Amino acid sequence: MPQVFLPDDQITVDLDQIQGDVLIGLQKRAEVFVLLEISDPAQFRIDLATVLGDVTFLRATKDVEQTKPGPFISLNMAFSVTGLEKVGLITDATKGQLDASFVAGAFARASGLADDPMKWRPEYRNPIDMVLLVAASGVTIDAAKQSAMDQANGFIDALKRSTSVSRIEPGAVRAAQVGHEHFGFADGISQPGVLGLTLPGANPDQGFPGQDLVKPGEFVFGPYDNENGGQSIPPFAWMANGSYLVFRRLQQDVAAFQAYTAANFSAAGRTSAGQLAAQLVGRWPDGSPVVLAPAANDPNRDASHPDTNNDFNFGPQDPNQRACPFLAHIRKVYPRDDFPGESEKHRILRAGIPFGDDGDADKGLLFVCYQTSIMNKFEFLQVTWANNPNFMFGKTTSTGRAINPGIDMIIGQPAPRRGDLSTDAAQVNLPDAPLFVTATGGGYFFSPSKAALTQIAAAP
Ligand code: N7H
């Protein structure tokens, strides 16, 4: 969605300290993720000093968002727990004060998310110390791919005396359907507004209609206010204006998704494979929400209409899943008023990009999200809501029969992947589905502030 900001003198998050991907998202038609191992920490501090001036912070990202000046390259970087140890920001004795999932590392946490660790590419099974995010915008997709890779190679070169490359992941928007992920659905529609950054609309608690403003401490350490009535104060001063970055390489099986919806729409009482697919996502491919447009997409609420495409709730509007199933991806991961008081505590800022060309077997989403707690945000959404067939709890059909909604068919992992679409007396089941999305790698990182990066670079 387009972003509209408060005037600079009313912005309360630190535009000069927070990296640009964190609260706004780097502008990107292509983005290269470079996963690095730090082989010589002392040399790394020297090398880091040579690229620090290239790191993009929020002020630049905001300016680019507002002025769209043409070709633009961004660089962000983040460190894993092993990386933070190598650069001396934490020690074995102090790391226990950080988010426990971050400390354990993404691969160690994979089986708890119901990933198959054997599907993880070998490079991701070894510790990765840091990631560079190199994004290119303002040019054609092919030019952006070239430019992001050229720039990434330049940064790899600048750091080559002190690091080695574990893996490079190139991502780009899809040429055939810009702004749509590989299943064909518009992405990047619903993001939380950020209090103190996003310009409120007619409703002072929202940006665009339906876009609730969330306290910045949910996404970045401050002290900034959070949704628990407190402040997100980090355990170490150098963590201020930083954020945890979750990276997941999610392979998508487009053929399996299409085959499943084609084989099952009729028995599920839907008019077409497209309608069932939209109901599994909770939006039509054009972005219009099925809760407001159950029978067919609504061009007046598509991805190009931020003023209408997010202006909905689930609870009173659709209490018996007549329009949008409880298992729909967007209803699982952001239940809105189905779960008042809880929904806003588990919001994330997403900043992913597709990988692979349409004809490739290996294609999917390089998923990225930012938060101040990996356990309470990304992992909570994946495990407690998406993977849990009983969530949303306490729902019934219009005849009062209890519903166990079933798994999030898009990202939910544990078998059996099935669901209950009943709305009234008739029982309507979705049969077992194969995996449509499989994690093939990932990393848990921390995106430090400018001050923290400078501290690393200056350290003896
Ligand atoms: Fe999801 N998809 O194409 O089906 N996602 N997602 N996601 N997702 C969303 O609102 C998708 C994944 C969230 O505020 C849309 O931008 C795919 C993970 C959240 O109403 C679509 C993959 C997690 C939202 C998709 C994937 C989330 C959201 C609607 C993997 C977290 C916002 C467009 C390959 C654990 C919900 C939009 C809201 C929206 C898809 C992954 C979370 C189309 C294909 C791993 C919070």
Residues whose N, C-alpha, C, O or C-beta is under 5 A from the ligand:
A	BS01	N7H	E181 F183 F185 A186 D187 G188 I189 S190 L250 V281 I330 V333 Y334 L365 F378 L381 Q382 I410 I411 V437
